[in-house]
Amino acid sequence: GRLTVIDTQNWDDVTEEYLHITSRDHRVTPSSGLGQSLVEVPVIVTTHENTLTIWHLAKGKWKHGGLIKEQFHTEDIAEFTYEQTRDQIASVQKNGDEIKIWSFDSEEVVRNLRGHEKPITKLLFVGPVCLVSASRDKKLRIWELDLEVSASVVLKGHQDEVLSLDFIDEYLFSGGKDCEIRKWDLKKHVCIERIPDAHQSAVSQLKCIGEQHFITCSSDKVIKVWNVESLTLEKLYEGVEEAIGALCVKNDELKFFTSGRIGIKAWNFQSDHIQSSLKGHNSEILSHAALGNLIFTGSA
């Protein structure tokens, strides 16, 4: 496994330049997940097996800012999300149906959330005290974390596993193994609209870009761009060489990045072509995150 840093201005591998790496670090940084937050001190969170590692930028280098110890997760961490306002992380282990909420400062679990009947596939903070979870049980749950006892609202509608989530303002978007996209009202907790057969296979990746669009990807090797309000298809990127395993967005430049087994591609949202392409990993890229002009990629 490997954690790699790419400078998107010239598409160079700048891992050694930016990461403070020791032999010990190499064992903890191979990533099955990456998350980022644009806070006063930029933060990247990586996972390796059953440990979360918090990196922060200091004196031009990315260094360990903390470790979430392995005793709290007994299996590999499958999914996590970071909330910058309250400095909290939500995580779930492989094949797990219980969510753990961590304090960034104390590196301790502050809350456990239970409710899903099958393993959780996706976690997403939609506000400082609001978390959304998706599961193989075909349901989404909205958790209110400011209550003394955490309660959740269940959103039903998907006919198979829910795999992808993102939101803009009061709208939540979800994609599933049923090839369907659903648009939800976060305040009223109802499904407003749906797109059946949005892809020919499971909607595995979904990210909002700008204020009016969201992008979806699937193993059908097609990238689609949808209008947030009307849910109409506005762009179609065909001829993608391989199934897309990860998707991230740079909203400040309206760019998005996709990765397959060993390569990562940069797309210009305002055009219909690949802007740049880079290969370098020797094994499958599982995740990546954009922060400033840097892209962090994690491989198996």
C-alpha positions as CSV (number, residue, x, y, z in Angstrom):
1,G,0.0,0.0,0.0
2,R,1.0,3.6,-0.6
3,L,0.0,7.1,0.2
4,T,1.0,9.4,-2.7
5,V,0.9,13.2,-3.1
6,I,0.5,14.7,-6.6
7,D,1.0,18.4,-7.5
8,T,-1.8,19.1,-10.0
9,Q,-0.1,22.2,-11.4
10,N,2.6,20.1,-13.1
11,W,1.4,16.5,-12.3
12,D,4.6,15.6,-10.4
13,D,4.8,13.0,-7.6
14,V,5.8,15.2,-4.6
15,T,5.3,12.7,-1.9
16,E,8.8,12.9,-0.4
17,E,8.6,16.7,-0.6
18,Y,5.4,17.1,1.3
19,L,5.1,14.1,3.6
20,H,7.3,13.6,6.7
21,I,7.8,9.8,6.2
22,T,9.7,7.4,8.4
23,S,9.8,3.7,8.2
24,R,7.1,3.6,10.9
25,D,5.0,6.0,8.9
26,H,5.1,3.7,5.8
27,R,3.3,1.0,7.8
28,V,0.4,3.3,8.8
29,T,-0.2,5.4,5.8
30,P,-1.4,2.9,3.1
31,S,-5.0,4.1,2.7
32,S,-8.3,2.5,2.1
33,G,-9.9,5.9,2.7
34,L,-9.0,9.6,2.5
35,G,-10.8,12.7,3.7
36,Q,-10.0,16.3,3.8
37,S,-11.0,19.6,5.4
38,L,-10.2,23.2,4.5
39,V,-9.7,24.5,8.0
40,E,-7.1,27.0,9.4
41,V,-4.7,24.0,9.7
42,P,-5.4,21.8,6.6
43,V,-6.1,18.2,7.6
44,I,-5.9,14.9,5.8
45,V,-7.2,11.7,7.4
46,T,-6.1,8.3,6.2
47,T,-7.0,4.8,7.2
48,H,-4.9,1.6,7.3
49,E,-6.5,-1.6,8.6
50,N,-8.2,-0.7,11.9
51,T,-6.3,2.6,12.5
52,L,-7.2,6.2,11.6
53,T,-4.2,8.6,11.1
54,I,-4.7,12.3,11.2
55,W,-2.2,14.4,9.2
56,H,-1.8,18.2,9.4
57,L,0.3,20.7,7.4
58,A,3.1,22.2,9.5
59,K,6.1,24.1,8.2
60,G,5.4,22.9,4.6
61,K,5.3,19.2,5.6
62,W,2.4,16.9,6.2
63,K,3.0,15.2,9.6
64,H,1.1,13.0,12.0
65,G,-1.3,15.0,14.0
66,G,-2.7,12.1,15.9
67,L,-3.7,8.4,15.8
68,I,-7.0,6.8,16.6
69,K,-5.9,3.6,18.3
70,E,-6.8,0.2,16.9
71,Q,-8.4,-1.0,20.1
72,F,-11.6,0.8,19.2
73,H,-12.1,-1.0,15.9
74,T,-11.5,-4.7,15.7
75,E,-11.7,-4.9,11.9
76,D,-10.4,-2.7,9.0
77,I,-12.0,0.7,8.8
78,A,-14.3,0.7,5.8
79,E,-15.7,4.2,5.8
80,F,-15.3,7.5,7.6
81,T,-16.1,11.2,7.3
82,Y,-14.7,14.3,9.0
83,E,-16.6,17.4,10.4
84,Q,-14.5,20.5,10.7
85,T,-16.6,22.7,12.9
86,R,-16.7,20.4,15.9
87,D,-13.5,18.5,14.9
88,Q,-15.2,15.1,14.9
89,I,-14.8,12.0,12.8
90,A,-17.4,9.3,12.2
91,S,-16.2,5.9,11.2
92,V,-17.4,2.3,10.7
93,Q,-15.5,-0.9,10.4
94,K,-15.7,-3.5,7.6
95,N,-19.1,-5.2,7.5
96,G,-20.1,-3.1,10.5
97,D,-23.5,-1.7,11.4
98,E,-22.3,0.5,14.3
99,I,-21.0,4.1,13.8
100,K,-18.4,5.5,16.1
101,I,-18.1,9.3,16.6
102,W,-14.6,10.4,17.6
103,S,-13.2,13.6,19.1
104,F,-10.4,15.0,17.1
105,D,-8.8,16.5,20.3
106,S,-9.1,13.6,22.7
107,E,-8.8,10.9,20.1
108,E,-11.5,9.0,22.0
109,V,-15.0,7.7,21.1
110,V,-17.7,10.1,22.3
111,R,-20.7,8.3,20.9
112,N,-21.8,5.0,19.3
113,L,-24.7,5.0,16.9
114,R,-26.8,1.9,16.2
115,G,-29.8,1.3,14.0
116,H,-28.9,-0.2,10.6
117,E,-29.8,-3.8,10.1
118,K,-26.9,-4.5,7.6
119,P,-23.4,-3.2,7.1
120,I,-23.0,0.6,6.5
121,T,-21.6,1.6,3.2
122,K,-21.3,5.4,3.4
123,L,-21.1,8.2,6.0
124,L,-21.6,11.9,5.3
125,F,-21.8,15.0,7.6
126,V,-24.3,17.4,6.3
127,G,-23.8,19.9,9.1
128,P,-22.0,20.2,12.5
129,V,-24.6,18.1,14.3
130,C,-26.1,16.1,11.5
131,L,-24.8,12.8,10.0
132,V,-26.2,10.7,7.2
133,S,-25.5,7.0,6.9
134,A,-26.3,4.6,4.0
135,S,-26.4,0.9,4.3
136,R,-26.8,-2.5,2.5
137,D,-30.2,-2.6,4.3
138,K,-31.5,-0.3,1.5
139,K,-32.0,2.6,4.0
140,L,-30.5,5.9,4.8
141,R,-30.5,7.3,8.4
142,I,-30.2,11.0,9.4
143,W,-28.7,11.3,12.9
144,E,-29.1,14.4,15.1
145,L,-26.0,14.5,17.2
146,D,-26.9,17.5,19.4
147,L,-29.5,15.5,21.3
148,E,-28.7,13.8,24.6
149,V,-29.7,10.5,23.1
150,S,-28.9,10.3,19.4
151,A,-32.0,9.7,17.3
152,S,-32.3,8.9,13.6
153,V,-34.8,9.4,10.9
154,V,-35.1,6.5,8.4
155,L,-35.3,7.3,4.7
156,K,-36.7,4.4,2.6
157,G,-37.1,4.0,-1.2
158,H,-34.0,2.3,-2.7
159,Q,-34.6,-1.3,-3.8
160,D,-31.1,-2.4,-3.1
161,E,-27.9,-1.3,-1.2
162,V,-27.3,2.4,-1.0
163,L,-23.7,3.1,-2.1
164,S,-23.1,6.9,-2.6
165,L,-24.1,10.2,-0.9
166,D,-23.6,13.9,-1.2
167,F,-25.6,17.1,-0.6
168,I,-26.1,20.7,-1.6
169,D,-28.0,23.1,0.8
170,E,-31.1,21.3,1.9
171,Y,-31.0,18.5,-0.8
172,L,-29.4,15.1,-0.2
173,F,-28.6,12.9,-3.2
174,S,-28.1,9.1,-3.0
175,G,-27.1,6.4,-5.5
176,G,-27.6,2.7,-5.2
177,K,-27.0,-0.8,-6.4
178,D,-30.5,-0.5,-7.9
179,C,-29.0,1.8,-10.5
180,E,-31.2,4.6,-9.2
181,I,-30.5,8.2,-8.0
182,R,-32.8,9.8,-5.4
183,K,-33.1,13.4,-4.3
184,W,-34.2,14.0,-0.7
185,D,-35.4,17.0,1.3
186,L,-33.2,17.1,4.4
187,K,-35.7,19.1,6.4
188,K,-38.9,17.3,5.5
189,H,-37.1,13.9,5.3
190,V,-38.9,12.9,2.1
191,C,-37.9,11.8,-1.4
192,I,-38.6,14.6,-3.8
193,E,-37.6,12.9,-7.1
194,R,-35.8,9.9,-8.5
195,I,-33.9,8.8,-11.6
196,P,-34.5,5.1,-12.3
197,D,-31.9,3.4,-14.4
198,A,-29.5,6.3,-14.1
199,H,-26.6,4.0,-15.0
200,Q,-26.5,0.4,-16.4
201,S,-24.9,-0.8,-13.2
202,A,-24.7,0.4,-9.5
203,V,-24.3,4.1,-8.9
204,S,-21.1,3.7,-6.9
205,Q,-19.8,7.3,-6.9
206,L,-21.7,10.6,-6.5
207,K,-20.3,14.0,-5.9
208,C,-21.8,17.5,-6.1
209,I,-19.8,20.1,-8.1
210,G,-20.5,23.8,-8.0
211,E,-24.0,24.8,-6.9
212,Q,-26.1,23.4,-9.7
213,H,-24.7,20.0,-10.6
214,F,-23.7,16.6,-9.4
215,I,-21.5,13.9,-11.0
216,T,-22.2,10.1,-10.9
217,C,-20.0,7.2,-11.9
218,S,-20.5,3.5,-12.2
219,S,-18.7,0.3,-13.4
220,D,-20.4,0.9,-16.7
221,K,-17.5,3.2,-17.6
222,V,-19.7,6.2,-18.1
223,I,-19.5,9.6,-16.2
224,K,-22.7,11.6,-16.0
225,V,-23.4,15.2,-14.9
226,W,-26.9,16.0,-13.6
227,N,-28.7,19.2,-12.9
228,V,-29.5,19.6,-9.2
229,E,-32.9,21.2,-9.6
230,S,-34.4,19.3,-12.6
231,L,-32.4,16.1,-12.3
232,T,-31.9,16.2,-16.1
233,L,-28.8,14.8,-17.7
234,E,-26.5,17.7,-18.9
235,K,-23.3,16.0,-19.8
236,L,-22.1,12.5,-20.7
237,Y,-18.5,11.3,-20.7
238,E,-18.2,8.1,-22.5
239,G,-15.2,6.0,-23.6
240,V,-13.7,5.8,-20.1
241,E,-11.1,3.1,-20.2
242,E,-11.9,1.4,-16.9
243,A,-14.4,1.2,-14.2
244,I,-14.1,4.2,-11.8
245,G,-13.3,3.3,-8.2
246,A,-13.0,6.7,-6.7
247,L,-14.2,10.3,-7.4
248,C,-13.3,13.6,-5.9
249,V,-14.1,17.3,-6.8
250,K,-12.2,20.6,-6.6
251,N,-15.1,23.1,-6.5
252,D,-12.8,26.2,-6.6
253,E,-11.6,25.2,-10.1
254,L,-14.6,23.2,-11.2
255,K,-12.4,20.1,-11.8
256,F,-13.0,16.5,-10.8
257,F,-10.7,13.6,-10.6
258,T,-11.4,9.9,-11.2
259,S,-9.3,6.8,-10.6
260,G,-9.3,3.2,-11.7
261,R,-6.9,0.4,-10.9
262,I,-3.6,2.2,-11.2
263,G,-4.2,5.6,-12.9
264,I,-5.8,9.0,-12.0
265,K,-7.4,11.4,-14.5
266,A,-8.3,15.1,-14.2
267,W,-11.4,16.3,-15.9
268,N,-12.3,19.9,-16.7
269,F,-16.0,20.3,-15.9
270,Q,-16.4,23.1,-18.4
271,S,-15.1,20.9,-21.3
272,D,-15.6,17.4,-22.4
273,H,-12.2,16.0,-22.3
274,I,-9.5,14.7,-19.9
275,Q,-7.2,17.5,-18.9
276,S,-4.4,15.3,-17.5
277,S,-3.6,11.6,-16.8
278,L,-1.1,10.1,-14.4
279,K,0.0,6.5,-13.6
280,G,2.3,5.5,-10.8
281,H,0.6,3.2,-8.4
282,N,1.5,-0.5,-8.6
283,S,-1.8,-1.6,-7.2
284,E,-5.5,-0.5,-7.2
285,I,-6.2,3.1,-6.2
286,L,-8.9,2.9,-3.5
287,S,-9.4,6.6,-2.7
288,H,-8.2,10.1,-3.3
289,A,-8.8,13.6,-2.0
290,A,-8.1,17.1,-3.3
291,L,-6.7,19.9,-1.1
292,G,-5.4,23.1,-2.7
293,N,-3.2,22.1,-5.7
294,L,-2.5,18.7,-4.2
295,I,-4.1,15.4,-4.7
296,F,-3.7,12.6,-2.1
297,T,-4.1,9.1,-3.5
298,G,-4.3,5.9,-1.5
299,S,-3.7,2.4,-3.0
300,A,-4.1,-1.2,-1.8
